[in-house]
Amino acid sequence: MAVLQITMPRMVTGAMGWVSSRDHRLMVRVNHWRPPKWLRLWMLAATRAGDGGLWYALGLIVAVFGGPERFQALLAAVLAVGAGVALFLELKRAFRRKRPCELEPHCWAELLPPDQFSFPSGHTITAFAVAITLGEFYPEMLPGLFFCAASVAASRVVLGMHFLSDVLAGAALGATLGVLATALIR
């Protein structure tokens, strides 16, 4: 598979350096913070749900109870997630950004990362791709879907798996793919 080659102008690399320094500063603070137990449990549950189980369960619920638009909704979600996985695999290979947990140990989380590189967050791309896609078909579910997606994204930072900019980029990419997939299917 071809690896995306990226050559960036000096202004872009300067901006990336600025973002990276702020990411690193936040990472040090988060990795040394011991949040209350309820928050640790929530973050662990959110990241595990974001491994796929939550999205499969939602797909099953939509397939059974989703009404006449269920097949379109599921097709749009699968399209958005599939495009998101392909995109994050290529971007991770292109950027090769080390994970926060490789740079500095986390004080309480002992999770193993699902892959080697950090940018962008695949969990967050998937979470927002599903949330936006299903939310377009079922607007009454959007607040709950957004809460789940935001929880997954926050968990990736709190658990030391990603920098803040990784999850912000993942959220933007996932939401964009969700909107595009919905527009294509409808």
C-alpha positions as CSV (number, residue, x, y, z in Angstrom):
1,M,0.0,0.0,0.0
2,A,1.3,3.4,-0.9
3,V,2.3,5.7,2.0
4,L,1.1,9.3,1.8
5,Q,4.1,11.6,1.4
6,I,3.5,15.0,3.0
7,T,5.8,18.0,2.5
8,M,4.7,21.0,4.5
9,P,5.5,24.7,4.1
10,R,7.5,26.3,6.9
11,M,4.4,28.2,8.3
12,V,2.5,24.9,8.7
13,T,5.5,23.2,10.4
14,G,5.7,26.2,12.7
15,A,2.1,26.0,13.6
16,M,2.4,22.2,14.2
17,G,5.3,22.9,16.5
18,W,3.2,25.3,18.5
19,V,0.4,22.8,18.8
20,S,2.8,20.0,19.6
21,S,4.4,22.0,22.5
22,R,0.9,22.7,24.0
23,D,-0.1,19.1,23.5
24,H,3.0,18.0,25.3
25,R,2.5,20.4,28.2
26,L,-1.1,19.2,28.6
27,M,0.0,15.6,28.4
28,V,2.5,16.0,31.2
29,R,-0.3,17.5,33.4
30,V,-2.8,14.8,32.5
31,N,-0.4,11.9,32.9
32,H,0.5,13.1,36.5
33,W,-3.1,13.8,37.5
34,R,-5.0,11.2,39.5
35,P,-8.7,11.9,38.8
36,P,-11.5,10.7,41.2
37,K,-12.4,7.0,40.9
38,W,-15.7,7.7,39.2
39,L,-14.0,9.6,36.4
40,R,-11.3,6.9,36.0
41,L,-14.0,4.2,35.7
42,W,-16.0,6.3,33.2
43,M,-12.9,6.9,31.0
44,L,-11.9,3.2,31.1
45,A,-15.5,2.2,30.2
46,A,-15.7,4.8,27.4
47,T,-12.5,3.8,25.8
48,R,-13.5,0.1,25.9
49,A,-16.9,0.9,24.5
50,G,-15.1,2.8,21.7
51,D,-13.1,-0.4,20.9
52,G,-16.3,-1.3,18.9
53,G,-18.8,-2.9,21.2
54,L,-20.9,0.2,21.6
55,W,-21.0,0.7,17.9
56,Y,-22.0,-2.9,17.2
57,A,-24.7,-2.7,19.8
58,L,-26.0,0.6,18.3
59,G,-26.0,-1.0,14.9
60,L,-28.1,-3.9,16.2
61,I,-30.5,-1.6,17.9
62,V,-30.9,0.4,14.7
63,A,-31.3,-2.8,12.6
64,V,-34.1,-4.0,14.9
65,F,-35.9,-0.8,15.9
66,G,-34.7,1.8,13.3
67,G,-37.8,1.9,11.2
68,P,-37.9,2.4,7.4
69,E,-34.6,4.3,7.3
70,R,-32.6,1.7,9.2
71,F,-30.8,0.2,6.2
72,Q,-29.8,3.7,4.8
73,A,-28.7,4.7,8.3
74,L,-26.6,1.6,8.7
75,L,-25.1,1.8,5.2
76,A,-24.1,5.5,5.8
77,A,-22.6,4.6,9.2
78,V,-20.6,1.7,7.7
79,L,-19.5,3.9,4.8
80,A,-18.3,6.6,7.2
81,V,-16.5,4.2,9.5
82,G,-14.9,2.3,6.6
83,A,-13.6,5.6,5.1
84,G,-12.5,6.7,8.6
85,V,-10.5,3.5,9.2
86,A,-8.8,3.8,5.8
87,L,-8.0,7.5,6.4
88,F,-6.6,7.1,9.9
89,L,-4.4,4.2,8.9
90,E,-2.9,6.3,6.1
91,L,-2.5,9.4,8.3
92,K,-0.9,7.5,11.1
93,R,1.7,6.1,8.7
94,A,2.3,9.5,7.2
95,F,2.6,11.5,10.4
96,R,4.2,8.7,12.6
97,R,3.5,10.7,15.8
98,K,4.5,8.9,19.0
99,R,1.8,8.3,21.5
100,P,1.9,10.2,24.8
101,C,2.3,6.9,26.8
102,E,5.6,6.3,24.8
103,L,7.0,9.7,25.8
104,E,6.0,9.7,29.5
105,P,4.5,7.1,31.7
106,H,0.9,7.5,32.9
107,C,0.4,7.6,36.7
108,W,-2.6,5.2,36.9
109,A,-3.7,3.9,33.5
110,E,-2.0,0.8,32.2
111,L,-3.6,0.2,28.9
112,L,-1.8,-0.9,25.8
113,P,-2.3,1.2,22.7
114,P,-4.1,-0.5,19.8
115,D,-1.4,0.5,17.4
116,Q,2.0,2.3,17.2
117,F,1.1,5.9,16.2
118,S,-1.0,8.7,17.8
119,F,-2.2,11.1,15.1
120,P,-5.2,11.0,14.4
121,S,-7.3,9.2,17.0
122,G,-9.0,6.3,15.3
123,H,-11.4,5.7,18.2
124,T,-12.5,9.4,17.9
125,I,-12.9,9.2,14.1
126,T,-15.1,6.2,14.5
127,A,-17.1,7.6,17.4
128,F,-17.9,10.8,15.6
129,A,-18.5,9.1,12.2
130,V,-21.1,6.9,13.9
131,A,-22.6,9.7,16.1
132,I,-23.1,12.2,13.3
133,T,-24.3,9.6,10.7
134,L,-26.9,8.0,13.0
135,G,-27.8,11.5,14.4
136,E,-28.6,12.7,10.9
137,F,-31.1,9.8,10.5
138,Y,-32.4,9.8,14.1
139,P,-32.1,13.4,15.5
140,E,-33.7,12.5,18.8
141,M,-30.6,10.2,19.5
142,L,-28.0,12.9,18.7
143,P,-27.5,14.2,22.3
144,G,-26.8,10.7,23.5
145,L,-24.7,9.8,20.5
146,F,-22.7,13.0,21.0
147,F,-22.2,12.3,24.7
148,C,-20.8,8.8,23.8
149,A,-18.5,10.2,21.1
150,A,-17.2,13.0,23.3
151,S,-16.7,10.5,26.2
152,V,-14.6,8.2,23.9
153,A,-12.6,11.2,22.7
154,A,-12.0,12.5,26.2
155,S,-11.0,9.0,27.4
156,R,-8.2,8.8,24.9
157,V,-6.6,11.9,26.3
158,V,-7.2,11.1,30.0
159,L,-5.8,7.6,29.5
160,G,-2.6,8.8,27.9
161,M,-3.3,7.2,24.5
162,H,-3.6,10.5,22.5
163,F,-2.7,14.1,22.6
164,L,-5.6,16.7,22.5
165,S,-4.9,17.6,18.9
166,D,-5.2,13.9,17.9
167,V,-8.7,13.7,19.2
168,L,-9.7,17.1,17.9
169,A,-8.6,16.1,14.4
170,G,-10.3,12.8,14.8
171,A,-13.6,14.4,15.8
172,A,-13.4,16.8,12.8
173,L,-12.6,14.0,10.4
174,G,-15.2,11.7,11.8
175,A,-17.9,14.3,11.8
176,T,-17.0,15.3,8.2
177,L,-17.1,11.7,7.1
178,G,-20.5,11.2,8.8
179,V,-22.0,14.2,7.0
180,L,-20.6,13.2,3.7
181,A,-21.7,9.5,4.0
182,T,-25.2,10.6,5.0
183,A,-25.4,13.0,2.0
184,L,-24.2,10.3,-0.3
185,I,-26.7,7.7,0.9
186,R,-29.8,10.0,1.3
